[in-house]
């Protein structure tokens, strides 16, 4: 099961429409919408793409689970493309509910 975590060279700030991220190594900025921002919140190395989609769906079931899965996959792909996240091994000792 592939999991991802935020890279250390990324800063982010909450904005009205979601989040603004900066890769400080490349000085690249990217704006995330509200759903993409939720994906970002769960990128701590303890959740798979499927688990992130289920978590977001549970908290906001106004969007279908299939739409959320598509958004999660696209967001992770985008964040990888700009070196904002990295694949990681599952974190040991974390307890998820």
N, C-alpha and C positions, 0 to 999 in steps of 0.2 A: 504494500500500500504506500503510494507516494505521498509525502507530506512536504510542505513548504514553510519557510520562515522568512521574515523580513531581513534584508541585508543591513549590516551595521552602518553602511555609508548612505543611508536614506533618512532624511528628515521629513516630517509631515506635520500639517496643521489643519485643523477643522475650519472649513469655510461654509458659507450659507448653502451651497449646492452639494456639499459632500466633503472631500478631502483634497488637499493639494500636497503632492509628494515631490521631493527633490532628491535626485541622485547627486550627491555632492562631489563625486569623482568625475562625473561628466557634465555637471551643472544642468542636467536635463530635468525639466518640470513636467508633471502630468497631473491633470485634474481627474478625480474619480467622482462619479455620481453617488447617490445614497446607497444603492445596492452594492456597487463596487467597493464603497467604503466599508460596508459590513464584511465583505470578503476580506479586506485588508485587516480588519480587527481579528479575524480568526487565523491569520497566517503567523502562527507562533510555533510551528513544528509539531503540534499535537493533533491536528485534524487533517483528514484527507479531503479531497475535493467533494466527494459524496457527503461526508459528514458536515462540511461547511454549508452545502446546499440545504441539507435537512435542518440545520440550526437556523438558517435565515428563513426558511419556509415556516418553521414552527413559530417564529416571532412575527412574521408578516405573510400570512396566507392569502393576501389579496392578489398575489402573483402566483401562477401555477408552479408546481415543483419543477416541471420540465423547463419552464422559462428561467427559473432560478439556476438550475443546473447548467443551462447554456450560458448564462451570464457569469457564473463562477468559472467555468472552463475558459471563456473568452478573457475574463479579467486576469486569471492566472497566466494565461499565454502572453497577454500584454505586459504584465509585470515582469515576467521572465525575459521577454524581448529587450526590455530596457534595464536589465540587471538590478531590479528592485527587490527581487526575492530569489531564494535558492532552494533546491530540493534538499531535504534533510532526512536523516533516519528518525523514526519515532522517538520522542523524548521518553526516557524511562522515569518511572516514579510519579508521573502525572496521573491524577485520577480524574476521569471525565464523568460527567453525569448526563 
